Amino acid sequence: MQIQSGPKLLKWPFFLGDVALLGAAYFVYFQSRLPMGAWQIFFVVLCVMGGAILGIMPFLLEFRLNMKLAEAQTLVDAAAQFKNLESVAGQIQRATAEWQAVQQQAEKTATLSKSLAERMTAEVKEFTDFMQRANDTEKANLRLEVDKLHRAENEWLLVLVRTLDHVFALHQGALRSNQPRVIEQIGSFQNACREAARRVGLTPYVAEPNESFDAARHQPAEVESKPPPGAVIAETVAAGYTFQGRLVRPALVRLAAEVRNGSAETGESADNRAQSDLPLESAST
């Protein structure tokens, strides 16, 4: 803030009056007889005081004028500051209005985002439920197809086993005929059939005579009889089968003790009936 200086006050009239008063005092002092009287002393003091006042008066008036000018300049500066404050207040109001607009827009955006999130959550849940239903349906269809395949596998496996049983019975009959030519032809036919069955995983096996009885692989022809410990197989009535390494039917055998006791049936008709009564274990387990 710059303080502007006011107009210069003329000081020479005051100095002239001061000189005149001091001169009057000196004149009274010079013309009076000593000691001076009371009125003379009073007049001299009055002149000296008047001169002093006149000497100080221009400086006091100039100081007061400068003070008034400074106050006026302060008021002008304060008014300018008030105008700046009004401008700043206007800017604050505009900024507040803009901030409120931004806040309202942010609230709208947040509301829209929340709505979108809820819709996305609902759609994800619906899609998950749809996929779950589709998955359950697909599992059910696959389970049904697997069951169908297992049933079909069991059916063709049963047909193949029955066919091989008839071929085995035919070979046993050829062995009983004691005709080498027939035995050779039927044996070749049986080997060809068994080789074809091995290609699909079905493997027949036959218990050899004098082989020890194994309850896991053999089944006695007489169901009512319980094989004694150390029982020995005399002959195989029906071949056993494994499918892809799993036992599907044990071999039907006659034990040596049964043959000696004469309790076993003889003939091709008994063997065929025993073969047809043998059940197959589930190949799908």
JOUR-V608356 format. One record per backbone hydrogen bond with DSSP energy under -0.5 kcal/mol. NH is the residue of the N-H (numbers start at 1). CO is the residue of the C=O. E is the energy in kcal/mol with one decimal. If there is no record, write none. Layout:
NH/CO/E
NH/CO/E
This chain:
4/2/-0.7
15/11/-2.6
16/12/-2.8
17/13/-2.5
18/14/-2.6
19/15/-2.6
20/16/-2.4
21/17/-2.6
22/18/-2.7
23/19/-2.6
24/20/-2.4
25/21/-2.5
26/22/-2.5
27/23/-2.6
28/24/-2.6
29/25/-2.5
30/26/-2.7
31/27/-2.4
32/28/-1.5
41/37/-2.6
42/38/-2.6
43/39/-2.1
44/40/-2.5
45/41/-2.8
46/42/-2.4
47/43/-2.3
48/44/-2.6
49/45/-2.8
50/46/-2.4
51/47/-2.5
52/48/-2.5
53/49/-2.7
54/50/-2.6
55/51/-2.1
56/52/-1.9
57/53/-2.6
58/54/-0.7
60/56/-2.0
61/57/-2.5
62/58/-2.3
63/59/-2.3
64/60/-2.5
65/61/-2.3
66/62/-2.4
67/63/-2.4
68/64/-2.5
69/65/-2.5
70/66/-2.5
71/67/-2.6
72/68/-2.6
73/69/-2.7
74/70/-2.6
75/71/-2.5
76/72/-2.3
77/73/-2.8
78/74/-2.9
79/75/-2.5
80/76/-2.5
81/77/-2.7
82/78/-2.5
83/79/-2.1
84/80/-2.4
85/81/-2.9
86/82/-2.4
87/83/-2.2
88/84/-2.9
89/85/-3.0
90/86/-2.3
91/87/-2.4
92/88/-2.8
93/89/-2.6
94/90/-2.7
95/91/-3.0
96/92/-2.9
97/93/-2.6
98/94/-2.8
99/95/-2.8
100/96/-2.5
101/97/-2.4
102/98/-2.8
103/99/-2.8
104/100/-2.7
105/101/-2.6
106/102/-2.6
107/103/-2.5
108/104/-2.4
109/105/-2.8
110/106/-2.9
111/107/-2.6
112/108/-2.8
113/109/-2.9
114/110/-2.6
115/111/-2.4
116/112/-2.8
117/113/-2.8
118/114/-2.5
119/115/-2.5
120/116/-3.0
121/117/-2.6
122/118/-2.5
123/119/-2.9
124/120/-2.9
125/121/-2.4
126/122/-2.7
127/123/-3.0
128/124/-2.8
129/125/-2.9
130/126/-2.8
131/127/-3.1
132/128/-2.7
133/129/-2.9
134/130/-3.2
135/131/-2.9
136/132/-3.0
137/133/-3.0
138/134/-3.0
139/135/-2.9
140/136/-2.8
141/137/-2.8
142/138/-3.2
143/139/-3.3
144/140/-2.6
145/141/-2.8
146/142/-3.1
147/143/-2.7
148/144/-2.6
149/145/-3.0
150/146/-2.9
151/147/-2.8
152/148/-3.2
153/149/-3.2
154/150/-3.0
155/151/-2.5
156/152/-3.0
157/153/-2.4
158/154/-2.4
159/155/-2.6
160/156/-2.6
161/157/-2.7
162/158/-2.7
163/159/-2.3
164/160/-2.6
165/161/-2.4
166/162/-2.2
167/163/-2.4
168/164/-2.7
169/165/-2.7
170/166/-2.6
171/167/-2.4
172/168/-2.4
173/169/-2.4
174/170/-2.0
175/171/-2.2
176/172/-2.0
177/173/-1.2
178/174/-0.6
178/175/-0.8
179/174/-0.8
180/178/-0.7
183/179/-2.8
184/180/-2.5
185/181/-2.1
186/182/-2.9
187/183/-2.4
188/184/-2.2
189/185/-2.2
190/186/-2.6
191/187/-2.5
192/188/-2.3
193/189/-2.3
194/190/-2.7
195/191/-2.4
196/192/-2.1
197/193/-2.0
198/194/-2.2
199/195/-1.0
200/196/-0.5
200/197/-1.1
201/198/-1.3
202/197/-2.1
203/201/-0.6
203/242/-3.2
205/240/-2.4
210/233/-3.2
211/208/-1.6
213/231/-2.4
215/213/-0.5
217/214/-1.2
218/214/-2.9
219/251/-2.8
221/253/-2.2
223/221/-0.9
225/222/-0.5
227/225/-0.6
231/228/-1.3
233/211/-3.0
234/254/-3.3
235/254/-1.4
237/235/-0.5
237/252/-2.7
238/252/-1.8
240/205/-2.4
241/249/-2.5
242/203/-2.3
243/246/-3.4
244/201/-2.8
244/242/-0.6
246/243/-1.6
248/241/-2.3
249/241/-1.7
251/217/-2.4
252/238/-2.0
253/219/-2.6
253/251/-0.6
254/235/-2.7
256/232/-3.2
259/255/-1.8
260/256/-2.0
261/257/-2.0
262/258/-0.9
263/258/-1.6
264/258/-0.7
271/267/-1.4
272/268/-2.4
273/269/-2.1
274/270/-2.2
275/271/-2.3
276/272/-2.3
277/273/-1.0
278/274/-0.6
278/275/-1.0
281/248/-3.8
285/282/-0.7
